[in-house]
Amino acid sequence: MDISRKWVAKAVCKINADFNRSSDTHLFRLDIPGLAGIPLYLKDESIHPTGSLKHRLARSLFLYAICNGWIGPDTTIIEASSGSTAVSEAYFARLLELPFIAVIPKNTSHKKIMQIEFYGGEVHLVDDPAALHDESVKLAQQTGGHFMDQFTYAERVTDWRGSNNIADTIFEQMEREEHPIPSWIVCGAGTGGTSATIGRFTRYRGYDTRLCVVDPENSVFYDYFKTGDKTITSTIGSQVEGIGRPQVEPSFIANVVDEMIRIPDAGSYAALRYLEKVFGRKFGGSTGTNLYGAAQIMARMKRAGKTGSVVTLICDPGDRYLDTYYNDDWLAQNGYDIEPHQKQLDYFHTTGEWLD
């Protein structure tokens, strides 16, 4: 593909200018009454221009593909996504005046579909989440476009050594806290790019920070971490949009993860209600998964008589899920009883303890 250096330079300049217009995301502190000396910090990735953690990934994917000569002025961009990455990539495709097709599961929230279309993207719905990759490859061949393939490239498109990546900014923002080096960072895995960046960064800088990856039901990352078997698959897709996969993705680097916790979906949804009560805002399901796992890590620290900070991520806003995770009828219709988990979290908030 003969792509003019002039177009490449202009495209990179547009993306970097967009980045320069945005400050980094906020880091909020949440003090839990039963956990003196173990503060929780939440990095709010929902304030990115496209409303999620995936804005960082989409920017990096575009820069990587452009500088590799894979994208030119007339290239159609195709991406397999559960929604948020597609929203962010549609934003950057519009910035560069490129056509964009999102290949997404049919049960993706309607709000995400509307956002993809708002940025000028086309939506291609797929019944089976496991078929997203093959369908995207087929569309790329039919259109002569470029399949971004976030699940392969997420772990390599971001410079994990620094360069204002998410790990770098967490440690910069923690510098003036009483426990500036977090004992734990807790995050989920969709592509595995965020966990790879954080895990590599802490090792590169020599920080004694442990990384816990939380995995929802019906995702195979947890099973792979425990067994080392990359061939494990699931016939049921994750019900927590944005994280969890039915197969082990190339970007998930298990060797940089210190621990994994499997989180029940009902626990993730209960954690959203808990966060709304103590934080005053609604967040997406993956944020609930993060909180439910972070709570267990913090309770364990208290039980061991340890102090220190724990950091997790706010991944996207809750207004995308008002008709699902925040809808009692939807929870009941899908068989989710969040009450026991709500009681667990209320007990944790008051005592700092976790009922195993």
C-alpha positions as CSV (number, residue, x, y, z in Angstrom):
1,M,0.0,0.0,0.0
2,D,1.5,3.3,-1.1
3,I,0.5,5.8,1.6
4,S,1.8,9.3,1.3
5,R,4.0,10.4,4.2
6,K,2.2,13.7,4.0
7,W,-1.2,12.1,4.9
8,V,0.4,10.0,7.6
9,A,2.0,13.0,9.2
10,K,-1.3,14.9,9.1
11,A,-3.3,11.9,10.5
12,V,-0.8,11.5,13.4
13,C,-0.9,15.3,14.0
14,K,-4.7,15.2,14.3
15,I,-4.7,12.4,16.8
16,N,-2.0,14.0,18.9
17,A,-3.8,17.3,18.8
18,D,-6.9,15.6,20.1
19,F,-4.9,14.0,22.9
20,N,-3.3,17.4,23.8
21,R,-6.8,18.9,24.2
22,S,-7.6,16.4,26.9
23,S,-6.1,16.5,30.4
24,D,-5.6,13.1,32.2
25,T,-8.4,11.5,34.0
26,H,-9.2,12.1,37.7
27,L,-8.2,9.8,40.6
28,F,-10.7,9.8,43.4
29,R,-10.2,8.6,46.9
30,L,-12.8,6.6,48.8
31,D,-12.3,6.0,52.5
32,I,-14.3,3.1,53.8
33,P,-15.2,3.3,57.6
34,G,-14.1,-0.3,58.4
35,L,-10.7,0.0,56.7
36,A,-8.5,2.5,58.4
37,G,-5.2,2.7,56.7
38,I,-6.4,1.0,53.5
39,P,-7.8,3.8,51.2
40,L,-9.3,2.9,47.9
41,Y,-8.6,5.0,44.8
42,L,-10.7,4.9,41.6
43,K,-9.3,6.3,38.4
44,D,-12.2,7.7,36.4
45,E,-11.7,6.7,32.8
46,S,-15.3,7.5,32.0
47,I,-14.4,11.2,31.5
48,H,-12.6,10.6,28.2
49,P,-14.2,12.2,25.1
50,T,-15.8,8.9,24.2
51,G,-16.7,8.0,27.8
52,S,-14.6,5.0,28.6
53,L,-11.2,3.4,29.3
54,K,-11.2,2.2,25.6
55,H,-10.5,5.8,24.4
56,R,-6.8,5.2,25.3
57,L,-6.7,1.9,23.4
58,A,-8.5,3.2,20.3
59,R,-6.0,6.2,20.0
60,S,-3.0,3.8,20.3
61,L,-4.5,1.3,17.8
62,F,-4.9,4.1,15.2
63,L,-1.4,5.5,15.7
64,Y,0.1,2.0,15.5
65,A,-1.8,1.1,12.4
66,I,-1.1,4.4,10.7
67,C,2.6,4.3,11.4
68,N,2.8,0.7,10.2
69,G,1.3,1.7,6.9
70,W,-1.9,-0.3,7.4
71,I,-4.3,2.7,7.2
72,G,-4.5,5.2,4.4
73,P,-6.8,8.1,3.5
74,D,-9.4,5.8,2.0
75,T,-9.2,2.8,4.3
76,T,-12.3,1.3,5.8
77,I,-11.8,0.5,9.5
78,I,-13.3,-2.7,10.9
79,E,-13.3,-3.7,14.6
80,A,-14.7,-6.6,16.6
81,S,-15.9,-5.2,19.9
82,S,-18.4,-5.5,22.8
83,G,-19.2,-1.8,22.3
84,S,-16.9,0.6,24.1
85,T,-13.8,0.1,21.8
86,A,-16.1,0.5,18.8
87,V,-17.5,3.8,20.1
88,S,-13.9,5.1,20.6
89,E,-12.7,3.9,17.3
90,A,-15.7,5.4,15.5
91,Y,-14.7,8.7,17.1
92,F,-11.1,8.5,15.7
93,A,-12.3,7.3,12.3
94,R,-14.5,10.4,12.1
95,L,-11.6,12.6,13.1
96,L,-9.6,11.2,10.2
97,E,-12.7,11.1,7.8
98,L,-12.5,7.3,7.4
99,P,-15.4,4.9,7.1
100,F,-15.9,2.6,10.2
101,I,-17.7,-0.7,10.7
102,A,-18.3,-2.1,14.2
103,V,-18.8,-5.8,14.5
104,I,-20.5,-6.3,17.8
105,P,-22.7,-8.8,19.7
106,K,-26.4,-8.4,19.2
107,N,-27.0,-7.9,22.9
108,T,-24.7,-4.8,23.1
109,S,-26.5,-2.0,24.9
110,H,-28.6,0.2,22.7
111,K,-26.9,3.3,24.0
112,K,-23.5,2.1,22.7
113,I,-25.0,1.4,19.3
114,M,-26.4,4.9,19.2
115,Q,-23.0,6.3,20.1
116,I,-21.2,4.3,17.3
117,E,-23.8,5.6,14.8
118,F,-23.5,9.2,16.2
119,Y,-19.8,9.2,15.2
120,G,-20.7,8.0,11.8
121,G,-20.0,4.3,12.3
122,E,-21.9,1.4,10.8
123,V,-23.0,-1.4,13.1
124,H,-22.8,-5.1,12.1
125,L,-24.6,-7.2,14.6
126,V,-23.5,-10.8,15.3
127,D,-25.5,-13.5,17.2
128,D,-22.5,-15.5,18.5
129,P,-19.8,-13.4,20.3
130,A,-17.2,-16.1,19.5
131,A,-17.8,-15.3,15.7
132,L,-16.8,-11.6,16.0
133,H,-13.2,-12.2,14.8
134,D,-14.0,-14.3,11.8
135,E,-16.8,-11.9,10.7
136,S,-14.5,-8.9,11.0
137,V,-11.8,-10.7,8.8
138,K,-14.5,-11.4,6.2
139,L,-15.7,-7.8,6.2
140,A,-12.1,-6.5,5.8
141,Q,-11.6,-8.8,2.8
142,Q,-14.9,-7.7,1.3
143,T,-14.3,-4.0,1.7
144,G,-10.5,-4.0,1.2
145,G,-10.3,-2.4,4.6
146,H,-8.2,-2.9,7.7
147,F,-9.3,-5.0,10.7
148,M,-7.9,-3.3,13.8
149,D,-8.0,-6.6,15.8
150,Q,-7.8,-5.1,19.3
151,F,-7.7,-8.5,20.9
152,T,-4.3,-9.2,19.2
153,Y,-2.7,-5.8,19.3
154,A,-3.9,-4.3,22.6
155,E,-0.8,-5.5,24.5
156,R,1.7,-4.0,22.2
157,V,0.2,-0.7,20.8
158,T,0.8,1.2,24.1
159,D,4.3,1.9,25.3
160,W,4.2,0.1,28.7
161,R,7.5,1.8,29.9
162,G,5.8,5.2,30.3
163,S,4.7,7.8,27.8
164,N,1.7,8.9,29.8
165,N,0.1,5.4,29.7
166,I,-2.5,4.6,32.3
167,A,0.0,3.0,34.7
168,D,2.3,6.0,34.5
169,T,-0.4,8.4,35.3
170,I,-1.7,6.3,38.3
171,F,1.7,6.5,39.9
172,E,2.1,10.2,39.2
173,Q,-1.3,11.0,40.7
174,M,-0.5,8.8,43.8
175,E,2.8,10.6,44.6
176,R,1.5,12.8,47.4
177,E,-0.6,10.2,49.1
178,E,0.4,8.5,52.4
179,H,0.8,5.2,50.5
180,P,2.1,6.4,47.1
181,I,3.0,3.0,45.9
182,P,-0.2,1.0,45.7
183,S,-0.2,-2.4,47.3
184,W,-2.6,-3.6,44.7
185,I,-4.0,-2.5,41.4
186,V,-7.3,-4.2,40.4
187,C,-8.6,-4.3,36.8
188,G,-10.7,-6.5,34.5
189,A,-9.6,-7.9,31.2
190,G,-11.4,-7.6,27.9
191,T,-8.4,-7.5,25.5
192,G,-5.8,-7.8,28.2
193,G,-4.1,-4.6,27.1
194,T,-4.7,-2.7,30.3
195,S,-3.5,-5.5,32.6
196,A,-0.4,-6.0,30.3
197,T,0.5,-2.4,30.5
198,I,0.1,-2.1,34.3
199,G,1.9,-5.4,35.0
200,R,4.8,-4.7,32.7
201,F,5.1,-1.1,34.0
202,T,5.3,-2.0,37.7
203,R,8.0,-4.6,36.9
204,Y,10.0,-2.2,34.7
205,R,9.9,0.5,37.5
206,G,10.7,-2.0,40.2
207,Y,7.5,-1.2,42.2
208,D,6.3,-3.7,44.8
209,T,2.7,-3.4,43.5
210,R,0.7,-6.5,42.8
211,L,-1.8,-6.8,40.0
212,C,-5.2,-8.5,40.5
213,V,-7.3,-9.2,37.4
214,V,-11.0,-9.8,38.1
215,D,-12.9,-12.0,35.6
216,P,-16.7,-12.3,35.2
217,E,-18.7,-15.5,34.9
218,N,-18.4,-17.3,31.5
219,S,-15.0,-15.8,30.8
220,V,-12.0,-18.1,30.3
221,F,-9.2,-15.8,31.4
222,Y,-9.5,-17.1,35.0
223,D,-9.4,-20.7,33.9
224,Y,-6.4,-20.1,31.6
225,F,-4.6,-18.3,34.5
226,K,-5.2,-21.3,36.8
227,T,-4.4,-24.1,34.3
228,G,-2.2,-22.6,31.6
229,D,-4.5,-24.1,28.9
230,K,-4.9,-21.7,26.0
231,T,-7.4,-23.9,24.3
232,I,-10.2,-23.4,26.8
233,T,-13.3,-21.9,25.4
234,S,-16.8,-21.0,26.6
235,T,-20.0,-21.3,24.7
236,I,-21.6,-18.5,26.7
237,G,-20.5,-14.9,26.4
238,S,-19.8,-12.6,29.3
239,Q,-22.8,-10.6,30.6
240,V,-20.6,-7.8,31.8
241,E,-20.0,-5.7,28.8
242,G,-16.4,-4.7,28.1
243,I,-14.6,-7.6,30.0
244,G,-14.4,-11.3,29.8
245,R,-14.0,-13.4,26.7
246,P,-15.2,-16.9,25.5
247,Q,-11.6,-17.7,24.4
248,V,-8.1,-16.8,25.5
249,E,-7.1,-13.7,23.5
250,P,-3.5,-13.1,22.3
251,S,-3.2,-9.8,24.3
252,F,-3.9,-11.4,27.6
253,I,-0.4,-11.8,29.2
254,A,-1.0,-14.1,32.2
255,N,2.7,-13.9,33.4
256,V,2.4,-10.3,34.5
257,V,-0.7,-11.0,36.6
258,D,-0.2,-11.8,40.3
259,E,-3.7,-13.0,41.1
260,M,-7.1,-13.5,39.5
261,I,-10.5,-13.5,41.2
262,R,-13.7,-14.8,39.5
263,I,-16.6,-12.4,40.2
264,P,-20.3,-13.5,40.1
265,D,-22.3,-11.3,37.7
266,A,-24.8,-10.6,40.4
267,G,-21.9,-9.3,42.6
268,S,-20.8,-6.9,39.8
269,Y,-24.3,-5.5,39.5
270,A,-24.7,-5.2,43.3
271,A,-21.4,-3.3,43.4
272,L,-22.9,-0.7,41.0
273,R,-25.7,0.0,43.5
274,Y,-23.1,0.2,46.3
275,L,-20.9,2.7,44.4
276,E,-23.9,4.8,43.6
277,K,-24.8,5.0,47.3
278,V,-21.2,5.9,48.5
279,F,-20.1,7.8,45.4
280,G,-23.2,9.4,44.1
281,R,-22.8,8.3,40.5
282,K,-23.8,5.4,38.2
283,F,-21.1,3.4,36.5
284,G,-20.9,0.5,34.0
285,G,-20.8,-3.2,34.8
286,S,-17.0,-3.7,34.6
287,T,-16.5,-1.0,37.2
288,G,-18.8,-3.1,39.5
289,T,-16.6,-6.1,38.8
290,N,-13.5,-4.1,39.7
291,L,-15.0,-2.9,43.0
292,Y,-16.2,-6.3,44.0
293,G,-12.7,-7.7,43.6
294,A,-11.0,-4.7,45.2
295,A,-13.2,-5.1,48.3
296,Q,-12.0,-8.7,48.7
297,I,-8.4,-7.7,48.4
298,M,-8.8,-4.9,50.9
299,A,-10.6,-7.1,53.4
300,R,-7.8,-9.6,53.1
301,M,-5.2,-6.9,53.8
302,K,-7.1,-5.9,57.0
303,R,-7.3,-9.5,58.1
304,A,-3.5,-9.8,57.7
305,G,-2.9,-6.6,59.6
306,K,-1.5,-4.7,56.6
307,T,-2.0,-1.1,55.5
308,G,-1.6,0.4,52.0
309,S,-3.5,1.7,49.1
310,V,-5.5,-0.1,46.5
311,V,-6.3,1.4,43.1
312,T,-9.0,0.3,40.6
313,L,-10.7,1.7,37.5
314,I,-14.0,3.4,36.7
315,C,-14.3,2.1,33.1
316,D,-17.4,3.8,31.7
317,P,-20.6,5.7,32.8
318,G,-23.8,4.0,34.0
319,D,-26.1,5.9,31.6
320,R,-25.3,3.2,29.0
321,Y,-26.9,0.5,31.2
322,L,-30.1,2.1,32.6
323,D,-32.2,-0.5,30.9
324,T,-30.1,-3.5,32.0
325,Y,-27.8,-3.4,35.1
326,Y,-29.9,-0.7,36.8
327,N,-33.2,-2.1,35.8
328,D,-34.8,-4.4,38.5
329,D,-37.0,-6.0,35.9
330,W,-34.1,-6.9,33.7
331,L,-32.2,-8.4,36.7
332,A,-35.2,-10.5,37.6
333,Q,-35.9,-11.7,34.0
334,N,-32.3,-12.8,33.7
335,G,-32.2,-14.6,37.1
336,Y,-29.9,-12.2,39.0
337,D,-30.5,-11.9,42.8
338,I,-28.2,-9.1,43.9
339,E,-29.6,-8.8,47.4
340,P,-27.1,-11.2,49.1
341,H,-24.2,-9.3,47.4
342,Q,-25.6,-6.0,48.5
343,K,-25.7,-7.2,52.1
344,Q,-22.1,-8.4,51.7
345,L,-21.0,-5.0,50.4
346,D,-22.8,-3.2,53.2
347,Y,-21.2,-5.4,55.8
348,F,-17.8,-4.8,54.1
349,H,-18.4,-1.0,54.2
350,T,-19.1,-1.0,57.9
351,T,-16.6,-3.6,59.1
352,G,-14.0,-3.9,56.4
353,E,-14.5,-7.6,56.5
354,W,-15.6,-10.1,53.8
355,L,-17.9,-13.0,54.6
356,D,-16.4,-16.0,52.8
